[in-house]
Amino acid sequence: MAAVVVPFRAGKQRLELPDAEREVLALAMLGDVVAACRAVGPTVVVTPDDEAAELARELGAQVEEDPGGGQGRAVAAALTRVQGGPVLVVNADLPCVVPRDLRALLGAVPPGGLALVEADDGSTNALALSDPGLFAPLYGSASAARFRDHAAAVGAESMTAAVPNAVADVDTLADVRRVAVTAGPRTQAAIATLGLAA
């Protein structure tokens, strides 16, 4: 069984919605992601957001306070709770992801190495690490290449996994409409309530 870390911040400024609607959608996506993660292993949500922390606890996840300084520092803080073994790091804007996707990503990890899901823009949507010590705070533009380079630099093998549901992140209204019928139940309900499907 793998531990899972889910970093969450409610920003999503590229998502052109009023703040309240953006928050509703972000929390719905988080709920679907955490539900999928909890089916795979013990899950830690790292966030500065009180509502997100409350939702995570309701779904059975632990909560780690976000120390600030970006996604890399947030994940590193949460990984201090993980006692060795395989670990997944799953972004909170992947509302289509289901447990079998996360198990497929875990299954792609080379011995002593890491596997990742690369977003269409070259960033990293999900990571699977054979050991939390392999993590480095490399998120941002073109981070998938940096994670592969990091693995090579420390003598570890890396694999880019084909997990379509984990490629489908949500950054824009076009993304919202694309996932409207394939997202998890919380996200689908939020999209319908907010009238964003069409």
VEXDREN-2710 file (C-alpha; in Angstrom, 1 decimal):
% VEXDREN-2710
k/r/px/py/pz
1/MET/0.0/0.0/0.0
2/ALA/1.3/3.4/-1.0
3/ALA/0.9/6.7/0.9
4/VAL/-0.5/9.5/-1.0
5/VAL/0.1/13.3/-0.8
6/VAL/-2.3/15.8/-2.3
7/PRO/-1.2/19.5/-2.4
8/PHE/-4.1/22.0/-2.6
9/ARG/-4.3/25.7/-3.0
10/ALA/-7.5/27.4/-4.1
11/GLY/-6.0/29.8/-6.7
12/LYS/-6.6/28.7/-10.3
13/GLN/-6.5/32.2/-11.6
14/ARG/-6.6/31.0/-15.2
15/LEU/-10.1/29.6/-14.5
16/GLU/-12.2/32.6/-15.5
17/LEU/-14.9/32.4/-12.8
18/PRO/-15.9/34.6/-9.9
19/ASP/-13.9/33.7/-6.8
20/ALA/-16.8/32.0/-5.0
21/GLU/-17.5/29.8/-8.0
22/ARG/-13.9/28.9/-8.5
23/GLU/-13.6/27.9/-4.9
24/VAL/-16.7/25.6/-5.2
25/LEU/-15.3/23.9/-8.2
26/ALA/-11.8/23.6/-6.7
27/LEU/-13.2/22.0/-3.5
28/ALA/-15.3/19.6/-5.6
29/MET/-12.3/18.5/-7.6
30/LEU/-10.3/18.1/-4.4
31/GLY/-13.1/15.9/-3.0
32/ASP/-13.0/13.6/-6.0
33/VAL/-9.2/13.3/-6.0
34/VAL/-9.1/12.6/-2.3
35/ALA/-11.8/9.9/-2.6
36/ALA/-9.8/8.2/-5.3
37/CYS/-6.6/8.5/-3.3
38/ARG/-8.1/7.2/-0.1
39/ALA/-9.1/4.0/-1.9
40/VAL/-5.4/3.4/-2.7
41/GLY/-3.7/4.3/0.6
42/PRO/-3.4/6.7/3.6
43/THR/-3.7/10.2/2.2
44/VAL/-2.3/13.5/3.4
45/VAL/-3.7/16.8/2.1
46/VAL/-1.4/19.7/2.5
47/THR/-3.2/23.0/2.3
48/PRO/-3.5/26.5/3.8
49/ASP/-7.3/26.4/3.2
50/ASP/-9.6/25.8/6.2
51/GLU/-12.5/24.5/4.0
52/ALA/-10.2/22.2/2.1
53/ALA/-8.8/20.9/5.4
54/GLU/-12.2/20.2/6.7
55/LEU/-13.2/18.4/3.6
56/ALA/-10.1/16.3/3.7
57/ARG/-10.7/15.2/7.2
58/GLU/-14.4/14.4/6.4
59/LEU/-13.0/12.0/3.7
60/GLY/-10.6/10.4/6.1
61/ALA/-7.4/12.1/5.0
62/GLN/-4.8/13.6/7.3
63/VAL/-4.1/17.3/6.9
64/GLU/-0.7/19.0/6.9
65/GLU/-0.4/22.8/7.1
66/ASP/1.0/24.3/3.9
67/PRO/4.3/26.1/4.9
68/GLY/4.1/28.5/1.9
69/GLY/6.7/28.9/-0.8
70/GLY/5.0/26.9/-3.5
71/GLN/3.9/23.4/-4.4
72/GLY/7.3/21.8/-4.0
73/ARG/7.7/23.0/-0.4
74/ALA/4.1/21.9/0.4
75/VAL/4.8/18.4/-0.9
76/ALA/8.1/18.2/1.0
77/ALA/6.3/19.1/4.2
78/ALA/3.7/16.4/3.7
79/LEU/6.3/13.8/2.9
80/THR/7.7/14.2/6.4
81/ARG/4.7/12.2/7.5
82/VAL/5.5/9.3/5.2
83/GLN/7.6/6.5/6.6
84/GLY/9.4/5.1/3.5
85/GLY/7.9/2.8/0.9
86/PRO/6.2/3.9/-2.3
87/VAL/4.4/7.3/-2.3
88/LEU/2.1/9.0/-4.8
89/VAL/1.9/12.8/-5.2
90/VAL/-1.4/13.7/-6.9
91/ASN/-2.5/17.2/-7.9
92/ALA/-5.9/18.3/-6.8
93/ASP/-7.1/19.4/-10.2
94/LEU/-7.5/15.9/-11.7
95/PRO/-11.2/15.2/-11.2
96/CYS/-11.4/12.3/-13.6
97/VAL/-8.8/10.2/-11.7
98/VAL/-10.0/6.9/-10.2
99/PRO/-8.2/4.4/-8.0
100/ARG/-7.2/2.1/-10.9
101/ASP/-5.4/5.1/-12.5
102/LEU/-3.4/5.6/-9.4
103/ARG/-2.6/1.9/-9.1
104/ALA/-1.5/2.0/-12.8
105/LEU/0.9/4.8/-12.0
106/LEU/2.3/2.9/-9.0
107/GLY/2.7/-0.1/-11.2
108/ALA/4.8/1.9/-13.6
109/VAL/7.5/2.8/-11.0
110/PRO/10.8/1.2/-11.9
111/PRO/12.7/-0.4/-9.0
112/GLY/14.3/2.4/-7.0
113/GLY/12.9/5.0/-9.4
114/LEU/10.0/7.2/-10.2
115/ALA/7.1/7.4/-12.6
116/LEU/5.2/10.5/-13.5
117/VAL/2.2/11.7/-15.5
118/GLU/3.1/14.6/-17.8
119/ALA/0.4/17.2/-18.5
120/ASP/0.0/18.5/-22.1
121/ASP/2.0/21.6/-21.2
122/GLY/5.0/19.7/-19.9
123/SER/4.2/20.2/-16.2
124/THR/3.7/17.3/-13.8
125/ASN/0.2/16.2/-12.7
126/ALA/1.2/13.1/-10.6
127/LEU/4.3/11.4/-9.3
128/ALA/4.9/8.0/-8.0
129/LEU/8.2/7.5/-6.0
130/SER/9.7/4.3/-4.9
131/ASP/10.8/6.2/-1.8
132/PRO/10.0/9.7/-0.6
133/GLY/13.7/10.5/-0.5
134/LEU/13.6/10.7/-4.3
135/PHE/11.4/13.8/-4.2
136/ALA/12.8/17.2/-5.3
137/PRO/10.8/20.5/-5.4
138/LEU/10.8/20.9/-9.2
139/TYR/7.2/21.9/-10.0
140/GLY/6.3/24.5/-12.6
141/SER/6.6/24.9/-16.3
142/ALA/8.3/21.9/-18.0
143/SER/8.7/20.2/-14.6
144/ALA/8.2/16.7/-16.1
145/ALA/11.6/17.0/-17.9
146/ARG/13.2/18.3/-14.7
147/PHE/11.9/15.3/-12.7
148/ARG/13.3/13.0/-15.3
149/ASP/16.6/14.8/-15.2
150/HIS/16.7/14.7/-11.4
151/ALA/16.1/10.9/-11.4
152/ALA/19.0/10.5/-13.9
153/ALA/21.2/12.7/-11.8
154/VAL/20.7/10.5/-8.7
155/GLY/21.1/7.3/-10.6
156/ALA/17.4/6.4/-10.6
157/GLU/15.3/5.3/-13.5
158/SER/12.2/7.3/-14.5
159/MET/9.1/6.3/-16.5
160/THR/6.5/8.5/-18.1
161/ALA/3.2/6.7/-17.5
162/ALA/0.3/6.8/-19.9
163/VAL/-2.7/7.5/-17.5
164/PRO/-5.2/9.5/-19.5
165/ASN/-7.4/10.4/-16.6
166/ALA/-4.4/11.9/-14.8
167/VAL/-3.4/14.0/-17.9
168/ALA/-6.8/15.7/-17.9
169/ASP/-6.1/18.5/-15.4
170/VAL/-8.4/21.5/-15.1
171/ASP/-7.0/25.0/-15.6
172/THR/-9.5/26.7/-17.9
173/LEU/-13.2/26.8/-18.6
174/ALA/-12.5/24.8/-21.7
175/ASP/-11.0/22.1/-19.5
176/VAL/-14.1/22.2/-17.2
177/ARG/-16.4/21.5/-20.2
178/ARG/-14.0/18.8/-21.4
179/VAL/-14.3/16.8/-18.2
180/ALA/-18.0/17.6/-17.5
181/VAL/-19.2/14.1/-18.1
182/THR/-16.1/12.1/-17.1
183/ALA/-15.2/13.8/-13.8
184/GLY/-16.0/12.4/-10.4
185/PRO/-19.4/12.9/-8.8
186/ARG/-18.6/16.0/-6.8
187/THR/-17.1/17.8/-9.7
188/GLN/-20.0/16.8/-12.0
189/ALA/-22.4/18.1/-9.4
190/ALA/-20.5/21.4/-9.1
191/ILE/-20.3/21.9/-12.8
192/ALA/-24.1/21.3/-13.1
193/THR/-24.9/23.6/-10.2
194/LEU/-22.7/26.4/-11.6
195/GLY/-24.1/25.9/-15.1
196/LEU/-20.6/25.4/-16.6
197/ALA/-21.3/22.3/-18.8
198/ALA/-22.3/24.2/-21.9
END
